[in-house]
Amino acid sequence: MNPTIKNNDKEPVLSMKNVTKRIGSKAIVDRLSFDIHKGQIVGLLGPNGAGKTTTIRMIVGLIQMTEGDVIIQGNSIKNEFAKAISHIGAIIENPEFYPYMTGRDNLKQYQRMSAGVTDERIKEVVELVGLESAMNKKVKAYSLGMRQRLGIAQALLDRPSLLILDEPTNGLDPAGIREMRQYLQQIASTEGISILVSSHLLSEMELMCSRVIVIQQGKFVTERDLNEKIEQTQNISVALRVDDVERASLVAAKIEGAQIVQNIEKHNDLILSLPNELIPDVIARLGNEQIKIYRIIETKATLEDEFLKWTGGSRIA
């Protein structure tokens, strides 16, 4: 069983405190700090060479940090490693199993090496990741997605507070990626487990995560709450498809508070930035000018768009 947790739910499950990793004079990770709270799915993003894998390896103690500390449920990775690591379940790279043993036997093998893992817990995690019907099959017959889910099941056996996954959707087809996302969201919701996930699939991270942390050249760049709501006073962007985009632009230009972002003649689309409450006025004025409106769509910057702004156009990998 895990040791008694020192922290309450309001305190971070994971706290990175000015973590630095240097090799020679080069800082691979440079004074990196962020927190993760209970039940959050947090994405770690960064372009190639940003230090994502190095960060994950320091969190789980695979490599030593040069400066700073990682605190897991109130326990220091540097000074209380056994206590801190007991709260972490992790899959770094691909999960490895005995291919000629069944999924159940692989989990039983892990059970024999870990105190406190019961048969009931094995049953719980198998149901959680949806592998009930595959437990008696040999792992060599598993698809990649099934092996990934078995790896997550194994990582959950010790009831960790934090699950760390490095590229969990790597090599999966679209159906497998969607399944993985659904299972991770269920795990965070059902078990209250915090999840730190590194991935190069920005569109998937946008659907999966509640928050993303962006690093570049080992340094913290920004973090973004993907569930945050737009303030009522904040402008939104809407695309109007009309029959005469030139006339519509002339009308919109006279409306105080509405800004023309783009005029796309090819598709007869007019993109405006304006307060939410101004939209009925725009529609009414276009209607008064006998301009036909076929479609109104709110447009939002994707995570990929924002990532490229945050990192100055650096490609993620």
C-alpha positions, 0 to 999 in steps of 0.5 A: 500500500502507498504511504499516507499522503501528506497533502490535501486535494488542494495541494499539487500532486506534482510540483516541479521546483526550478528543475535544471539539468545540465550536461557540461555547460549546456542546460537541457532543462533550465529552471523549470517549474509547474504544478499538477493537481488531482484529476488533471490531465496535463499535456507537456508540449514542446518542439524537438529538443525542448527537453520533454523526455529529459523532464519526464526522466527526472520526475521518475528518477531515471536521471538526476537533476542538477538543481531544483527538486520534484515533489510528489504528494509532499515527498521529494524525489531527491531526498525521499525517493522511495516515498515519492516514487511510490505515488507514480505509475509511468510508461516511458517509451513502450510497455514491455511484457512477456509475449508468450504469457497471457495478459492476466499472467503478466499482471499476476507476475507484477503482483508477485513483485509488488506488495499490496496488489490484490486480485480485486485490484487486478480486476478493477484496472482490467475493467477500467481499461476495457481488457476483460475479454483479452485477459486470457489471450497471449500478449503476442496476439495483442494489438498495439493499442491493447498492449498500451492499455495493458501497460496502463493497467499495470501502471495503475495496480499500485494505485498511483496518484500520478500517471506519466505517459510518454507518447501513449498514442504513438503508432495507434490508428485513429480508432485506437487514439480515440479509445486511449483518450477515452480511457485516460479521461475515465481514469482521471475522472473515476480514480482521481488520478493526475496524468502527465502526458507528452505527445506530438499530436496537438489536435489529440492533446487539445481533446484529451487534456485539461491543461497544457504546459509548453516548454522550449529549449528547456525553459517554461514558455507558457501554460494554457487552461483548455477548459477556460471560458471566454469572458463576456467582455472579450472579443470573439471571432465569427465567420459570416458566409454571405452572398455579397462579401464586398457589400457586407464588408462596407456595412460591417466597417461602419459598426462600432466595436466590430473589426474586419479580420479577413475578407475571403472573396473566394468563399464569400466569407467575412471574418469579424472580431467583435463582442458577443453581444454585438452579433445580433446588431451585425445580423440586423444591419446586414439584413436591412441591406438585403445581404443574404447570410447563409452561415455563421460560425464562431472561429477559434485558434487551434492548439496548433495555431497557438503552439506555433505562436508560443514557440515562434513557429518551431515544429513539434516532435 
